Amino acid sequence: MPGINANEIRVAGTGSLYVAPAHTPAPADFTKTWDSPWANLGYTSSDGVKFVKKDKLDPVDTWQSVAAIRYVFSDRDFSVKFALLQINSDTLPFFFSSPAPSTANVYEIAAAPRVDERALGIEFSDGPNVRHRFYIPRGVVTETDETSVTRTSAIKLGITFTALTPINARFEPLAQWSMNTAAAAAAEAEDQEQPA
């Protein structure tokens, strides 16, 4: 049974974000990289990524009790927030939910926008041995932050990306978190071999 274990404390030292067409599978294991059609979104702000999980539970009330007798789930919202720092052909269409440009380097913001479904991948490392991956097979940009264009700081494309229920022939979760447990176990064994 898990207990106190300092080897399970994680600090996301460095990481990357990737985007691909909706339902693009994540790499099968940690020996595989995020190859095409996955696109690396480049530098992000030092705030990294924020995970936001909001569940709505509705009470079941009864005549016989003042307190709820049970709760049932009525809504689940799962989002990730981050700010992109690079301005290019991957980040701008993602931020604006716009199609790829028909004219090179010209990005149009549609008057009648369409929902641009994507898959999102996040990977972070904690030292040389430990890596974690987070994967959303289907989601959309549901909110963008106010963007400042000034001479004193980098432009930030602040994005909220919300997971949607996958719709295809095979079952997929709303999102998935995986870790290279073999490397983590090796690091733990190495620590235990150290003389006291």
C-alpha positions in Angstrom: 0.0 0.0 0.0 1.5 3.4 -1.0 2.8 5.5 1.9 5.4 8.3 2.4 7.7 8.2 -0.7 9.8 11.2 -1.7 10.5 9.6 -5.1 6.8 10.2 -6.0 7.0 14.0 -5.5 7.0 15.6 -8.9 8.4 18.9 -10.1 7.7 19.6 -13.8 11.1 20.9 -14.6 10.6 21.3 -18.3 8.0 20.3 -20.8 6.4 20.5 -24.2 2.9 20.9 -25.7 1.8 19.2 -28.9 -1.3 19.5 -31.0 -2.7 17.3 -33.8 -6.0 16.5 -35.5 -8.7 15.2 -33.1 -8.4 11.5 -32.2 -4.7 11.3 -33.3 -3.3 8.6 -31.0 -0.6 9.6 -28.5 2.8 7.8 -28.8 2.4 4.2 -27.8 5.1 4.2 -25.1 7.9 6.4 -23.8 10.4 5.1 -26.4 8.3 6.9 -29.1 8.3 10.6 -29.8 5.5 12.9 -30.8 6.0 12.6 -34.6 3.8 14.0 -37.4 0.9 14.8 -37.4 1.8 16.1 -33.9 3.1 19.6 -34.0 5.2 21.0 -31.1 3.7 24.4 -30.0 7.1 25.6 -28.9 7.9 27.9 -26.0 5.3 28.6 -23.3 5.3 31.0 -20.4 7.1 30.0 -17.2 3.6 29.4 -15.6 3.6 26.1 -17.5 0.2 24.3 -17.7 -2.7 24.6 -15.3 -5.2 21.7 -15.1 -8.8 22.7 -14.2 -11.3 20.0 -13.3 -14.8 21.1 -12.4 -17.5 18.6 -11.5 -21.1 19.5 -10.8 -23.0 17.2 -8.4 -26.7 17.6 -7.9 -28.2 16.6 -4.6 -31.0 14.0 -4.3 -33.3 15.4 -1.6 -35.9 13.5 0.3 -39.0 14.3 2.3 -37.6 12.4 5.3 -34.3 14.3 5.6 -33.1 17.9 5.5 -29.6 16.8 4.2 -29.2 15.3 0.7 -29.5 11.5 0.7 -27.0 11.2 -2.2 -25.4 13.1 -5.0 -25.3 12.4 -8.8 -22.9 13.8 -11.4 -24.6 16.2 -13.7 -21.6 17.8 -15.4 -17.8 17.4 -15.8 -15.6 20.1 -17.3 -11.9 19.4 -17.8 -9.6 22.1 -19.2 -5.9 23.0 -19.4 -4.6 26.5 -19.5 -1.3 27.8 -20.9 0.3 30.7 -22.7 2.2 30.2 -26.0 5.1 32.5 -26.7 6.0 31.6 -30.3 4.0 33.2 -33.2 4.0 30.8 -36.2 1.9 28.7 -38.5 1.0 26.2 -35.7 0.2 28.6 -32.9 -1.8 31.3 -34.6 -4.4 29.0 -36.3 -4.7 27.1 -33.0 -5.2 30.3 -31.0 -7.7 31.8 -33.4 -9.5 28.5 -34.3 -8.8 29.4 -37.9 -7.9 27.4 -41.0 -4.4 27.2 -42.4 -3.7 30.3 -44.5 -4.4 30.2 -48.2 -1.8 33.0 -48.6 1.5 32.4 -47.0 1.9 34.1 -43.6 -1.6 35.7 -43.7 -3.8 34.5 -40.9 -7.5 35.4 -41.1 -9.8 35.7 -38.1 -13.2 34.4 -39.4 -16.4 36.5 -39.0 -18.2 33.2 -38.7 -15.8 31.0 -36.8 -16.0 27.2 -36.8 -15.3 24.8 -34.0 -11.7 23.5 -34.5 -11.4 20.2 -32.8 -7.9 19.0 -31.9 -6.0 16.5 -29.9 -3.6 17.9 -27.3 -0.5 16.3 -25.8 1.6 17.5 -22.8 4.9 16.0 -21.7 7.1 17.0 -18.8 10.3 15.7 -17.3 11.5 15.7 -13.7 15.2 15.0 -14.0 16.8 12.6 -16.4 14.7 9.5 -15.5 11.1 10.6 -14.9 8.7 11.6 -17.7 4.9 12.2 -17.6 2.5 12.5 -20.5 -1.0 14.0 -20.5 -3.2 13.4 -23.5 -6.6 14.7 -24.6 -7.9 12.9 -27.7 -10.5 15.5 -28.6 -11.0 19.0 -27.4 -11.4 22.7 -28.5 -10.1 26.1 -27.6 -12.9 27.5 -25.5 -11.3 30.7 -24.3 -8.4 33.0 -25.1 -6.8 35.6 -22.9 -6.4 39.2 -23.6 -3.2 39.6 -25.6 -0.9 42.6 -25.0 1.4 43.8 -27.7 4.0 46.0 -26.1 7.7 46.9 -26.4 8.5 45.6 -22.9 7.4 42.0 -22.9 6.8 39.0 -25.2 3.4 38.5 -26.8 1.5 35.7 -25.0 -1.2 33.7 -26.6 -3.2 32.6 -23.6 -5.4 29.6 -24.2 -8.0 27.5 -22.4 -8.4 24.1 -24.1 -11.4 22.0 -22.9 -11.7 18.2 -23.4 -14.7 16.8 -25.2 -16.0 13.2 -25.1 -14.3 11.2 -27.8 -16.6 10.0 -30.6 -15.2 7.1 -32.6 -15.4 3.4 -32.9 -13.1 2.6 -29.9 -13.6 3.7 -26.3 -11.3 6.6 -25.3 -11.3 8.4 -22.0 -11.8 12.2 -21.7 -8.1 12.5 -21.0 -5.2 10.3 -20.0 -2.2 10.7 -17.7 0.7 8.3 -18.1 4.2 8.0 -16.6 7.3 6.0 -17.4 7.1 3.8 -14.3 10.1 1.7 -15.3 12.4 4.7 -15.2 10.8 5.9 -11.9 11.3 2.4 -10.4 14.9 2.4 -11.6 15.5 5.8 -9.9 13.9 4.5 -6.7 16.1 1.4 -6.7 19.2 3.5 -7.3 18.3 5.6 -4.2 17.8 2.5 -2.1 21.2 1.2 -3.1 23.0 4.4 -1.8 24.8 3.7 1.5 23.2 5.1 4.6 
